[in-house]
Amino acid sequence: MTTSTTATTTQPNAAPTAEWKRICHVDDIPVLGSRRVTRPQGLDVAVFRNDAGGVFPLLDRCPHKGGPLSQGIVFGTHVACPLHNWTIGLCDGQASAPDEGCTPKFAVKVEDGAVYLDALELGSVATDLTRPVAGPARRTFGV
C-alpha cells in the first residue's frame, strides 16, 4: 500500500510565478543519496535527499576542484565531495570552514510526493560552467 502525503517545500529564492518542471517522485531519490538531472546546456543538477526527507538541489560540481557532488556521501544537511572530502551545505551550497567556495543552489518544490524544479533556473543558472578535465592540458600546435 502506498501512502501519499501532501507536503510542499519551496526554497525562498523561488520566483512567485515560477514555472515548475516535474523531475521525479521523491521516492525515486535514494535516502542519503541523490539523483542527477541532465540539462541541455551546462552541468547536471544533483537533487539530494537526506534521512529527514529533505530535498536539496545543487549544481553537480564541487566548488573546490569540480568533483561530482552527486557521488558524495550525504549526512544531515551536508554532502561530502568524493574527490577531496570537502563538506558542502545542502541548504545553501556553501563549503564548510575552513574551506571556502559555493556551488549554485536551485529552487525546489515537493508537492504530493512529486519533486519540481524551477524551469527558468534550470535553463539559466550556471549554464556556462564546465567540469575540469583531468590529466595534462590539451595543446594545439600551429602547422
N, C-alpha and C positions, 0 to 999 in steps of 0.2 A: 504494500500500500504506500502510495506517495503522498506526503504531506506538503501542501502548498501554503507558504506564508506570504503575507503582503508586507514587505519591508522596503522602504525607499531610503537610499543613502545617496546624497548628492554632495559633491565637493563644492566648497564655496566659490571656486573660480569659474564655475559653470555659468554661461550666459543664461539669463532668464528665459530667452526664447530659443534655446539651443535645439538643434535638430539632432535627436539621439539615434545612434545606429546600434541595433541589437548585435551583440558579439557572440554570446553563448548563454547557456544556463549556468548559474553559479555552481551547480554540482559537476559541471564539465571542468572546473578548475580544481586540481587536487588540493586538499587541505595541506598547508605548509608547502605549497608549490605554486606553479604558475602556468599560464597558457600564453602563447605568443600570438599577436595579431599582426598579420602582414599588411603593409600599406603599399600603395602603388609607387610612392616615392618616399625615400628616406628609410631609416631603420625601423625594425619592428617595435611594437609596443608590447611590453610584458605586463600581463594582468595577474597579480598575485592574490592569494587567499591565505589568510592566517588561521590559526586554530580557534579564534573567536568569531570566525565567519566574516571578517572584514575583507573588502575587495579594494585593491590598490593598483591602479595602472601607472606605470613609469616607462620612459623610453628604455629600451633593452640595451643600455650602454652605460657601463660604469664611468664616472667622471675621471677616474684615475688613468687607466690605460685602455678603456673601451671594451672591457670584458662583458660577456653576455650575462646580465643580471638574472635572466630567466633560468639560468643553470645554477644559480646560487642557492644557498640554504636560507629558508625563511624561518625567523624566530621572532615572536611577538609582533612588533610593528617595524621590523627591520629585515633586510636581506644582506647576506654576506656574499660579496663578489667572489666567484670561483677562481679568479686569477691570483689575487693578492690579498684576499680576505678583508677588503675594505668593507665597513658596515654602512649601509645606505638606508636612511629612513624611508619607509614606505609611504608615510603621510605627506612628506614634503620633498623627497628626492635628495635631501642633504646628506653629505658624508658626515659621519660622527667624528668628533675631535679625537686625536689631534689632526686627522686628515681633513682636507678642505676640498670642496667641489660640490657640484649639484648636477643631477640629471633631471630633465623635464618631467613633470607630472601631468596627468590628464584628468579631466573631469569624468566622473563615473556616476551612474545611477543604477541601483539594483531595485527592480520592481517585480513583484510576483515571481521571484526566483530567476528572472532574466537580467543579464548584465548588459548595460548600454554605455557607450562612449560617445562623446560629443563629436559629431561628424566633421564640423568645421576644424576642430583641433586636430583630428586625425589627418586631415588634408593639409594642415598648415604649420603645425608645431614641429620644429627641429627637422624639417624635411631636407635640409642641406647637410646634416651631419652624416658622417660615414664611420664605419668601424675601421680602426687601424689595420694595416696589412702587416702580418708577421713576416719576419725574415728580412734579408737585405733589400734596400730600395731598388726599384727597377730604374735602370738608366737607359736613356735613348741617346744614341750617338749619331751625329750627322754623317751623311755619306758624301 
